[in-house]
């Protein structure tokens, strides 16, 4: 009988995402995650199979959390405009880098596409029928802004694009 897990996957995967954000994929190894979580590297290998498996699990978990956050926002703040929705979602959304990691596998691409479609649908509802076709552009701009801000570059302001849409 396997031992009970003393540290839940959610805690481990959050540490993996933190290491990814701080140093990219090269910063993620069984040893670095073990040091951050207190688990043995062998335990991590047993749970996730490989470092890439652990990174993929962290990315999938980020998407699941992003979808849960979107669902919560849809329930609690259905009247927020597109800018308010994306601003509220930014803190809880998967990092653009996590979505890029998912592109490596069919299941990952499917999860990332599901997330994109859900966010785009929420944006389209807020834009209304007249501007709903701009939702994919807003999603792309929002993800791009996250990617560049994660890289230390600011300057693009989503609200400026939303104002242009009228």
Helices and strands as residue ranges (DSSP letters): H 9-23, G 25-27, H 30-37, H 41-48, H 51-76, H 82-90, H 96-102, H 106-127, G 132-134, H 135-150, H 158-165
